[in-house]
C-alpha cells in the first residue's frame, strides 16, 4: 500500500506556479530538461524535506507538468509522503549505487535521462553544487547532450517570495523570537551554556502561535566571554557568571523556511564598549529599515549601513546581511544570491527576505551581535522578527 500524503505546506497551485517560473527561464535558455541537486531548490519545487543523506535529484522537463524526483530507494516513501507530486513521479534507485567507488545516484539520473529521450537534448545542470568528478560523469555519459551550467537558476527565482511563503516566514520568525526570549529567561550565573542551549532548542521546537517547528532545527550559536569575538560556534560546557557577555544567534524553522535572529546579553551592567558597539549596530539596522524599498540596490543600503556604524567610531568588514529563506544543505539558512555588501548591485523587489545582520567581531575576544529577519514591502520594509531590539541586561 502506498503511503498517504502528509499535510502540504502549500497548495498544488503554488508549486505549479514556481515550476512555471523555472520552465520560463529554461525556455529562455533553450533547455529541455533541468537537473536540480540543491536541497533548498528541491524543497522549493516539491515540498520534500527528507534529510538528503544520499543523492537526491529533481529533473524538471519543459514538457511535463510535474517534475521527477530521483532518490535512494529507502527514501522514496518519505519523499512521496512529503512532496506534492503523484507517487509515479518519485523514483527510488537501487542500493547497488550507494557507497560504491565507481557508481552512485548520478548514474540513476543519467539512466533516467536516456529512458525519457532527452540524452541528446539541451540539459541544464547545477554544476556549482557538484564535485568535478560528478560533472565529468554527466559530460562523459551524455556525449550527445548540450550541458548548460544552470547554477543559481532556481535560487534567483525563489529569492522573491510569494505571499504564501511570507506567511510561513512570519511563523518561522515567531519561533526565532521565542528562542531569543527563552535565552533571556535562562541565561543566569551558575547555568551551563549547554543547559541554556537545551532550553533555547526546546523553544525553537515547542511552537508559538502559528505552529511548532516543522522539519529541520538549526542549533543555536552561543559564544560567551571570552569568546564573543568568535562567530559561528556552538555552546560549550562553560558556566555563566557575573560580568559575562553572551552573543547568540538562533533560528525558527517552518517547513524548512528559516528566520534568523541575533541578540547580545550581559549578566550585570555591560562594559562601555559593548554598549557603544551595540548602539552603533542598532543605528545601522534602523538606517536600513528607514531606507529599504523596492528599486534600491543592495549596495546603496550597505553603504548607508556602513556609514552609520562608522559615525559611531567602529569599522565593519563583513557584509550587512544576505537573502534568507529555505534551508540549504551546506549554506544553512543563506540563500546564495543577494547580499547587503558594497559591490552587490542586486535591485530590491517586493517580497525579498533578508537576514539584516550586524554582527561585528572587532577582536578575537570581542564582538557584539544584533540582527533582524526582514521583508521588502511595496513601500518599505517589514521586520518579521519582533523580539526587543536591545542589549539584554540580566
MARSE-470061 format. One record per residue (C-alpha): residue in three letters; chain; x, y negated, z negated. Coordinates in steps of 0.05 Angstrom, whole numbers, always signed. Example, Ala and Ser with C-alpha at 12.3 -4.5 7.8 and 13.67 -1.06 7.14 Angstrom:
+------+-------+--------+--------+--------+
: resn : chain :      x :      y :      z :
+------+-------+--------+--------+--------+
:  Ala :     A :   +246 :    +90 :   -156 :
:  Ser :     A :   +273 :    +21 :   -143 :
+------+-------+--------+--------+--------+
//
This chain:
+------+-------+--------+--------+--------+
: resn : chain :      x :      y :      z :
+------+-------+--------+--------+--------+
:  Unk :     A :     +0 :     +0 :     +0 :
:  Unk :     A :    +27 :    -69 :    +19 :
:  Unk :     A :    +39 :   -117 :    -38 :
:  Unk :     A :    -12 :   -173 :    -46 :
:  Unk :     A :     +6 :   -246 :    -34 :
:  Unk :     A :    +27 :   -289 :    -93 :
:  Unk :     A :     -8 :   -356 :   -102 :
:  Unk :     A :    +25 :   -401 :    -50 :
:  Unk :     A :    +57 :   -467 :    -68 :
:  Unk :     A :    +30 :   -498 :     -5 :
:  Unk :     A :    -26 :   -482 :    +45 :
:  Unk :     A :    -11 :   -447 :   +110 :
:  Unk :     A :    -23 :   -512 :   +148 :
:  Unk :     A :    +35 :   -545 :   +111 :
:  Unk :     A :    +84 :   -490 :   +133 :
:  Unk :     A :    +59 :   -494 :   +204 :
:  Unk :     A :    +69 :   -569 :   +203 :
:  Unk :     A :   +141 :   -560 :   +182 :
:  Unk :     A :   +153 :   -507 :   +235 :
:  Unk :     A :   +123 :   -552 :   +288 :
:  Unk :     A :   +173 :   -606 :   +270 :
:  Unk :     A :   +230 :   -556 :   +275 :
:  Unk :     A :   +205 :   -529 :   +342 :
:  Unk :     A :   +200 :   -600 :   +369 :
:  Unk :     A :   +274 :   -611 :   +352 :
:  Unk :     A :   +290 :   -543 :   +382 :
:  Unk :     A :   +256 :   -563 :   +447 :
:  Unk :     A :   +295 :   -628 :   +448 :
:  Unk :     A :   +359 :   -588 :   +443 :
:  Unk :     A :   +334 :   -536 :   +493 :
:  Unk :     A :   +338 :   -479 :   +443 :
:  Unk :     A :   +296 :   -416 :   +449 :
:  Unk :     A :   +310 :   -386 :   +380 :
:  Unk :     A :   +338 :   -415 :   +316 :
:  Unk :     A :   +373 :   -373 :   +263 :
:  Unk :     A :   +368 :   -404 :   +194 :
:  Unk :     A :   +412 :   -379 :   +137 :
:  Unk :     A :   +407 :   -434 :    +85 :
:  Unk :     A :   +368 :   -414 :    +22 :
:  Unk :     A :   +336 :   -482 :    +19 :
:  Unk :     A :   +315 :   -483 :    +91 :
:  Unk :     A :   +286 :   -412 :    +87 :
:  Unk :     A :   +245 :   -433 :    +26 :
:  Unk :     A :   +222 :   -496 :    +62 :
:  Unk :     A :   +196 :   -458 :   +122 :
:  Unk :     A :   +168 :   -395 :    +89 :
:  Unk :     A :   +156 :   -406 :    +14 :
:  Unk :     A :   +202 :   -347 :     -1 :
:  Unk :     A :   +242 :   -359 :    -65 :
:  Unk :     A :   +272 :   -290 :    -74 :
:  Unk :     A :   +343 :   -293 :   -101 :
:  Unk :     A :   +381 :   -280 :    -38 :
:  Unk :     A :   +437 :   -237 :    -65 :
:  Unk :     A :   +446 :   -204 :     +3 :
:  Unk :     A :   +439 :   -237 :    +71 :
:  Unk :     A :   +371 :   -266 :    +88 :
:  Unk :     A :   +360 :   -297 :   +156 :
:  Unk :     A :   +299 :   -332 :   +187 :
:  Unk :     A :   +290 :   -331 :   +262 :
:  Unk :     A :   +245 :   -386 :   +290 :
:  Unk :     A :   +222 :   -373 :   +361 :
:  Unk :     A :   +198 :   -432 :   +403 :
:  Unk :     A :   +140 :   -389 :   +426 :
:  Unk :     A :   +115 :   -354 :   +363 :
:  Unk :     A :    +71 :   -387 :   +312 :
:  Unk :     A :   +105 :   -353 :   +253 :
:  Unk :     A :   +179 :   -341 :   +244 :
:  Unk :     A :   +210 :   -274 :   +228 :
:  Unk :     A :   +247 :   -264 :   +161 :
:  Unk :     A :   +302 :   -211 :   +162 :
:  Unk :     A :   +322 :   -188 :    +92 :
:  Unk :     A :   +353 :   -129 :    +56 :
:  Unk :     A :   +300 :    -73 :    +55 :
:  Unk :     A :   +292 :    -74 :    -21 :
:  Unk :     A :   +279 :   -150 :    -18 :
:  Unk :     A :   +225 :   -144 :    +35 :
:  Unk :     A :   +166 :   -133 :    -13 :
:  Unk :     A :   +186 :   -194 :    -54 :
:  Unk :     A :   +193 :   -236 :     +8 :
:  Unk :     A :   +125 :   -213 :    +34 :
:  Unk :     A :    +95 :   -228 :    -35 :
:  Unk :     A :   +122 :   -299 :    -38 :
:  Unk :     A :   +121 :   -323 :    +34 :
:  Unk :     A :    +61 :   -348 :    +75 :
:  Unk :     A :    +75 :   -302 :   +134 :
:  Unk :     A :    +40 :   -237 :   +153 :
:  Unk :     A :    +75 :   -173 :   +130 :
:  Unk :     A :    +96 :   -154 :   +200 :
:  Unk :     A :   +140 :   -216 :   +203 :
:  Unk :     A :   +183 :   -190 :   +145 :
:  Unk :     A :   +237 :   -141 :   +169 :
:  Unk :     A :   +278 :   -102 :   +119 :
:  Unk :     A :   +346 :    -78 :   +143 :
:  Unk :     A :   +380 :    -14 :   +122 :
:  Unk :     A :   +425 :     -4 :    +62 :
:  Unk :     A :   +477 :    +21 :   +112 :
:  Unk :     A :   +490 :    -53 :   +126 :
:  Unk :     A :   +502 :    -71 :    +53 :
:  Unk :     A :   +570 :    -72 :    +21 :
:  Unk :     A :   +607 :    -48 :    +83 :
:  Unk :     A :   +672 :    -76 :   +110 :
:  Unk :     A :   +652 :    -78 :   +183 :
:  Unk :     A :   +576 :    -81 :   +182 :
:  Unk :     A :   +527 :   -129 :   +149 :
:  Unk :     A :   +459 :   -161 :   +155 :
:  Unk :     A :   +483 :   -204 :   +213 :
:  Unk :     A :   +483 :   -140 :   +255 :
:  Unk :     A :   +409 :   -132 :   +239 :
:  Unk :     A :   +396 :   -204 :   +261 :
:  Unk :     A :   +434 :   -194 :   +326 :
:  Unk :     A :   +396 :   -129 :   +340 :
:  Unk :     A :   +330 :   -165 :   +329 :
:  Unk :     A :   +351 :   -219 :   +379 :
:  Unk :     A :   +364 :   -164 :   +431 :
:  Unk :     A :   +298 :   -130 :   +415 :
:  Unk :     A :   +256 :   -193 :   +426 :
:  Unk :     A :   +292 :   -211 :   +491 :
:  Unk :     A :   +329 :   -274 :   +472 :
:  Unk :     A :   +400 :   -246 :   +473 :
:  Unk :     A :   +412 :   -283 :   +538 :
:  Unk :     A :   +377 :   -347 :   +517 :
:  Unk :     A :   +399 :   -410 :   +480 :
:  Unk :     A :   +405 :   -393 :   +406 :
:  Unk :     A :   +414 :   -444 :   +351 :
:  Unk :     A :   +457 :   -423 :   +292 :
:  Unk :     A :   +471 :   -457 :   +225 :
:  Unk :     A :   +545 :   -448 :   +235 :
:  Unk :     A :   +562 :   -493 :   +176 :
:  Unk :     A :   +530 :   -442 :   +129 :
:  Unk :     A :   +573 :   -384 :   +156 :
:  Unk :     A :   +643 :   -359 :   +147 :
:  Unk :     A :   +685 :   -357 :   +210 :
:  Unk :     A :   +681 :   -281 :   +218 :
:  Unk :     A :   +605 :   -285 :   +219 :
:  Unk :     A :   +605 :   -339 :   +272 :
:  Unk :     A :   +653 :   -297 :   +313 :
:  Unk :     A :   +607 :   -237 :   +306 :
:  Unk :     A :   +548 :   -275 :   +335 :
:  Unk :     A :   +591 :   -302 :   +393 :
:  Unk :     A :   +622 :   -233 :   +406 :
:  Unk :     A :   +558 :   -193 :   +403 :
:  Unk :     A :   +516 :   -243 :   +442 :
:  Unk :     A :   +563 :   -256 :   +500 :
:  Unk :     A :   +508 :   -279 :   +548 :
:  Unk :     A :   +475 :   -326 :   +499 :
:  Unk :     A :   +488 :   -401 :   +494 :
:  Unk :     A :   +504 :   -410 :   +420 :
:  Unk :     A :   +487 :   -480 :   +395 :
:  Unk :     A :   +511 :   -506 :   +327 :
:  Unk :     A :   +447 :   -528 :   +291 :
:  Unk :     A :   +477 :   -541 :   +222 :
:  Unk :     A :   +433 :   -591 :   +185 :
:  Unk :     A :   +377 :   -589 :   +237 :
:  Unk :     A :   +326 :   -567 :   +185 :
:  Unk :     A :   +359 :   -605 :   +128 :
:  Unk :     A :   +346 :   -672 :   +161 :
:  Unk :     A :   +273 :   -654 :   +176 :
:  Unk :     A :   +260 :   -635 :   +104 :
:  Unk :     A :   +295 :   -698 :    +79 :
:  Unk :     A :   +228 :   -734 :    +88 :
:  Unk :     A :   +176 :   -701 :    +44 :
:  Unk :     A :   +102 :   -692 :    +55 :
:  Unk :     A :    +52 :   -718 :     +3 :
:  Unk :     A :    +42 :   -645 :    -19 :
:  Unk :     A :   +117 :   -639 :    -32 :
:  Unk :     A :   +118 :   -704 :    -70 :
:  Unk :     A :    +63 :   -677 :   -116 :
:  Unk :     A :   +107 :   -617 :   -132 :
:  Unk :     A :   +168 :   -662 :   -142 :
:  Unk :     A :   +128 :   -701 :   -194 :
:  Unk :     A :   +114 :   -636 :   -231 :
:  Unk :     A :   +189 :   -619 :   -229 :
:  Unk :     A :   +205 :   -688 :   -255 :
:  Unk :     A :   +157 :   -678 :   -314 :
:  Unk :     A :   +196 :   -615 :   -332 :
:  Unk :     A :   +262 :   -654 :   -329 :
:  Unk :     A :   +232 :   -707 :   -375 :
:  Unk :     A :   +211 :   -653 :   -424 :
:  Unk :     A :   +281 :   -624 :   -424 :
:  Unk :     A :   +313 :   -692 :   -440 :
:  Unk :     A :   +264 :   -706 :   -495 :
:  Unk :     A :   +276 :   -638 :   -525 :
:  Unk :     A :   +351 :   -652 :   -524 :
:  Unk :     A :   +336 :   -717 :   -562 :
:  Unk :     A :   +299 :   -677 :   -615 :
:  Unk :     A :   +350 :   -621 :   -625 :
:  Unk :     A :   +418 :   -655 :   -620 :
:  Unk :     A :   +438 :   -665 :   -692 :
:  Unk :     A :   +501 :   -658 :   -735 :
:  Unk :     A :   +513 :   -585 :   -751 :
:  Unk :     A :   +478 :   -558 :   -689 :
:  Unk :     A :   +519 :   -518 :   -638 :
:  Unk :     A :   +519 :   -542 :   -566 :
:  Unk :     A :   +498 :   -471 :   -546 :
:  Unk :     A :   +437 :   -473 :   -592 :
:  Unk :     A :   +416 :   -541 :   -565 :
:  Unk :     A :   +422 :   -513 :   -494 :
:  Unk :     A :   +374 :   -456 :   -512 :
:  Unk :     A :   +322 :   -507 :   -534 :
:  Unk :     A :   +332 :   -550 :   -472 :
:  Unk :     A :   +324 :   -490 :   -427 :
:  Unk :     A :   +261 :   -470 :   -463 :
:  Unk :     A :   +233 :   -539 :   -448 :
:  Unk :     A :   +253 :   -531 :   -375 :
:  Unk :     A :   +212 :   -466 :   -371 :
:  Unk :     A :   +154 :   -475 :   -421 :
:  Unk :     A :   +119 :   -526 :   -379 :
:  Unk :     A :    +82 :   -590 :   -386 :
:  Unk :     A :    +21 :   -619 :   -351 :
:  Unk :     A :    +24 :   -591 :   -280 :
:  Unk :     A :    +51 :   -523 :   -298 :
:  Unk :     A :   +113 :   -486 :   -322 :
:  Unk :     A :   +177 :   -478 :   -284 :
:  Unk :     A :   +166 :   -436 :   -223 :
:  Unk :     A :   +227 :   -397 :   -199 :
:  Unk :     A :   +299 :   -417 :   -208 :
:  Unk :     A :   +327 :   -451 :   -270 :
:  Unk :     A :   +389 :   -493 :   -267 :
:  Unk :     A :   +423 :   -491 :   -336 :
:  Unk :     A :   +434 :   -558 :   -369 :
:  Unk :     A :   +502 :   -591 :   -366 :
:  Unk :     A :   +525 :   -614 :   -434 :
:  Unk :     A :   +591 :   -649 :   -450 :
:  Unk :     A :   +605 :   -679 :   -518 :
:  Unk :     A :   +663 :   -716 :   -548 :
:  Unk :     A :   +720 :   -709 :   -529 :
:  Unk :     A :   +694 :   -680 :   -462 :
:  Unk :     A :   +650 :   -738 :   -440 :
:  Unk :     A :   +696 :   -751 :   -381 :
:  Unk :     A :   +684 :   -681 :   -353 :
:  Unk :     A :   +622 :   -677 :   -309 :
:  Unk :     A :   +591 :   -612 :   -285 :
:  Unk :     A :   +609 :   -568 :   -344 :
:  Unk :     A :   +563 :   -525 :   -386 :
:  Unk :     A :   +556 :   -525 :   -462 :
:  Unk :     A :   +610 :   -499 :   -508 :
:  Unk :     A :   +609 :   -468 :   -578 :
:  Unk :     A :   +627 :   -535 :   -609 :
:  Unk :     A :   +584 :   -563 :   -665 :
:  Unk :     A :   +555 :   -633 :   -661 :
:  Unk :     A :   +579 :   -681 :   -714 :
:  Unk :     A :   +571 :   -753 :   -735 :
:  Unk :     A :   +600 :   -803 :   -686 :
:  Unk :     A :   +596 :   -757 :   -626 :
:  Unk :     A :   +574 :   -779 :   -557 :
:  Unk :     A :   +537 :   -727 :   -514 :
:  Unk :     A :   +524 :   -731 :   -439 :
:  Unk :     A :   +472 :   -685 :   -410 :
:  Unk :     A :   +445 :   -670 :   -340 :
:  Unk :     A :   +381 :   -629 :   -334 :
:  Unk :     A :   +332 :   -610 :   -281 :
:  Unk :     A :   +260 :   -589 :   -272 :
:  Unk :     A :   +242 :   -536 :   -221 :
:  Unk :     A :   +174 :   -524 :   -188 :
:  Unk :     A :   +174 :   -474 :   -130 :
:  Unk :     A :   +248 :   -488 :   -120 :
:  Unk :     A :   +237 :   -563 :   -116 :
:  Unk :     A :   +283 :   -597 :   -164 :
:  Unk :     A :   +283 :   -664 :   -200 :
:  Unk :     A :   +347 :   -683 :   -237 :
:  Unk :     A :   +357 :   -728 :   -297 :
:  Unk :     A :   +418 :   -751 :   -337 :
:  Unk :     A :   +419 :   -785 :   -405 :
:  Unk :     A :   +472 :   -802 :   -457 :
:  Unk :     A :   +462 :   -791 :   -532 :
:  Unk :     A :   +501 :   -818 :   -592 :
:  Unk :     A :   +499 :   -789 :   -662 :
:  Unk :     A :   +503 :   -853 :   -700 :
:  Unk :     A :   +519 :   -921 :   -672 :
:  Unk :     A :   +553 :   -916 :   -603 :
:  Unk :     A :   +622 :   -945 :   -591 :
:  Unk :     A :   +622 :  -1013 :   -558 :
:  Unk :     A :   +650 :   -989 :   -492 :
:  Unk :     A :   +598 :   -934 :   -489 :
:  Unk :     A :   +543 :   -985 :   -497 :
:  Unk :     A :   +574 :  -1033 :   -446 :
:  Unk :     A :   +583 :   -979 :   -393 :
:  Unk :     A :   +513 :   -953 :   -404 :
:  Unk :     A :   +485 :  -1023 :   -396 :
:  Unk :     A :   +525 :  -1032 :   -332 :
:  Unk :     A :   +497 :   -968 :   -303 :
:  Unk :     A :   +426 :   -984 :   -322 :
:  Unk :     A :   +434 :  -1052 :   -289 :
:  Unk :     A :   +456 :  -1016 :   -225 :
:  Unk :     A :   +396 :   -970 :   -227 :
:  Unk :     A :   +349 :  -1028 :   -237 :
:  Unk :     A :   +382 :  -1065 :   -180 :
:  Unk :     A :   +368 :  -1005 :   -135 :
:  Unk :     A :   +296 :   -998 :   -159 :
:  Unk :     A :   +284 :  -1072 :   -142 :
:  Unk :     A :   +317 :  -1066 :    -74 :
:  Unk :     A :   +299 :   -998 :    -44 :
:  Unk :     A :   +247 :   -999 :    +11 :
:  Unk :     A :   +238 :   -967 :    +79 :
:  Unk :     A :   +283 :   -996 :   +132 :
:  Unk :     A :   +344 :  -1009 :    +88 :
:  Unk :     A :   +405 :   -966 :    +96 :
:  Unk :     A :   +435 :   -924 :    +42 :
:  Unk :     A :   +498 :   -965 :    +49 :
:  Unk :     A :   +461 :  -1030 :    +33 :
:  Unk :     A :   +433 :  -1000 :    -30 :
:  Unk :     A :   +501 :   -972 :    -50 :
:  Unk :     A :   +537 :  -1038 :    -41 :
:  Unk :     A :   +486 :  -1073 :    -86 :
:  Unk :     A :   +494 :  -1019 :   -139 :
:  Unk :     A :   +570 :  -1022 :   -138 :
:  Unk :     A :   +567 :  -1098 :   -144 :
:  Unk :     A :   +521 :  -1093 :   -204 :
:  Unk :     A :   +568 :  -1046 :   -241 :
:  Unk :     A :   +630 :  -1087 :   -223 :
:  Unk :     A :   +598 :  -1150 :   -251 :
:  Unk :     A :   +600 :  -1115 :   -318 :
:  Unk :     A :   +674 :  -1101 :   -311 :
:  Unk :     A :   +672 :  -1028 :   -292 :
:  Unk :     A :   +694 :   -993 :   -228 :
:  Unk :     A :   +656 :   -935 :   -195 :
:  Unk :     A :   +688 :   -890 :   -144 :
:  Unk :     A :   +636 :   -836 :   -133 :
:  Unk :     A :   +571 :   -845 :    -94 :
:  Unk :     A :   +509 :   -873 :   -130 :
:  Unk :     A :   +460 :   -819 :   -110 :
:  Unk :     A :   +440 :   -766 :    -59 :
:  Unk :     A :   +380 :   -735 :    -27 :
:  Unk :     A :   +346 :   -683 :    -71 :
:  Unk :     A :   +291 :   -632 :    -60 :
:  Unk :     A :   +294 :   -556 :    -51 :
:  Unk :     A :   +349 :   -518 :    -86 :
:  Unk :     A :   +406 :   -494 :    -42 :
:  Unk :     A :   +449 :   -434 :    -55 :
:  Unk :     A :   +516 :   -470 :    -60 :
:  Unk :     A :   +499 :   -543 :    -65 :
:  Unk :     A :   +449 :   -533 :   -122 :
:  Unk :     A :   +398 :   -589 :   -121 :
:  Unk :     A :   +434 :   -633 :    -70 :
:  Unk :     A :   +404 :   -638 :     +0 :
:  Unk :     A :   +465 :   -644 :    +46 :
:  Unk :     A :   +440 :   -705 :    +83 :
:  Unk :     A :   +436 :   -777 :    +58 :
:  Unk :     A :   +476 :   -808 :     +1 :
:  Unk :     A :   +479 :   -876 :    -32 :
:  Unk :     A :   +551 :   -887 :    -10 :
:  Unk :     A :   +586 :   -946 :    +21 :
:  Unk :     A :   +591 :   -917 :    +91 :
:  Unk :     A :   +524 :   -880 :    +96 :
:  Unk :     A :   +482 :   -915 :   +148 :
:  Unk :     A :   +421 :   -870 :   +139 :
:  Unk :     A :   +357 :   -912 :   +144 :
:  Unk :     A :   +309 :   -902 :    +86 :
:  Unk :     A :   +240 :   -875 :   +102 :
:  Unk :     A :   +177 :   -866 :    +61 :
:  Unk :     A :   +177 :   -802 :    +21 :
:  Unk :     A :   +252 :   -792 :    +20 :
:  Unk :     A :   +272 :   -770 :    -50 :
:  Unk :     A :   +338 :   -783 :    -84 :
:  Unk :     A :   +375 :   -769 :   -149 :
:  Unk :     A :   +395 :   -841 :   -164 :
:  Unk :     A :   +458 :   -821 :   -202 :
:  Unk :     A :   +500 :   -869 :   -244 :
:  Unk :     A :   +547 :   -821 :   -278 :
:  Unk :     A :   +614 :   -856 :   -287 :
:  Unk :     A :   +675 :   -820 :   -313 :
:  Unk :     A :   +727 :   -872 :   -329 :
:  Unk :     A :   +779 :   -829 :   -363 :
:  Unk :     A :   +789 :   -755 :   -376 :
:  Unk :     A :   +759 :   -764 :   -445 :
:  Unk :     A :   +708 :   -818 :   -430 :
:  Unk :     A :   +646 :   -825 :   -387 :
:  Unk :     A :   +573 :   -843 :   -392 :
:  Unk :     A :   +513 :   -816 :   -353 :
:  Unk :     A :   +444 :   -843 :   -334 :
:  Unk :     A :   +401 :   -826 :   -274 :
:  Unk :     A :   +331 :   -821 :   -244 :
:  Unk :     A :   +298 :   -779 :   -191 :
:  Unk :     A :   +262 :   -828 :   -145 :
:  Unk :     A :   +217 :   -830 :    -84 :
:  Unk :     A :   +218 :   -883 :    -29 :
:  Unk :     A :   +147 :   -910 :    -21 :
:  Unk :     A :   +115 :   -951 :    +35 :
:  Unk :     A :   +134 :  -1016 :     -1 :
:  Unk :     A :   +189 :   -998 :    -50 :
:  Unk :     A :   +205 :   -942 :    -97 :
:  Unk :     A :   +173 :   -895 :   -148 :
:  Unk :     A :   +213 :   -867 :   -207 :
:  Unk :     A :   +189 :   -795 :   -211 :
:  Unk :     A :   +225 :   -783 :   -277 :
:  Unk :     A :   +196 :   -821 :   -335 :
:  Unk :     A :   +240 :   -808 :   -396 :
:  Unk :     A :   +260 :   -873 :   -430 :
:  Unk :     A :   +319 :   -904 :   -393 :
:  Unk :     A :   +360 :   -915 :   -455 :
:  Unk :     A :   +422 :   -893 :   -493 :
:  Unk :     A :   +391 :   -848 :   -545 :
:  Unk :     A :   +418 :   -863 :   -615 :
:  Unk :     A :   +404 :   -804 :   -660 :
+------+-------+--------+--------+--------+
//
